[in-house]
Amino acid sequence: FAAGMGQGFALVGLPLLVRRVFGGLDYATIWSTVSLFGALGNAIMVYVHGLLHDSTGGYELSLTINVVSYA
């Protein structure tokens, strides 16, 4: 449930928050920058989750971190 709520915020709430905070004038530029850093963060975390799996032998720690980060 917590992961689903976090994903919902990332897909809907974050663009609305960016528009409310920064306004509509430069929305496309600002949202593009926010999205870029989000994609870079995702790419880094895929690698980190792989390292966690390799070091622990399972996905339990990796999934726990994922759920906590969305909550």
ABEGO torsion letter per residue (X at the ends): XAAAAAAAAAAAAAAAAAAAAAEAAAAAAAAAAAAAAAAAAAAAAAAAAAAAAAAAGBAAAAAAAAAAAAX
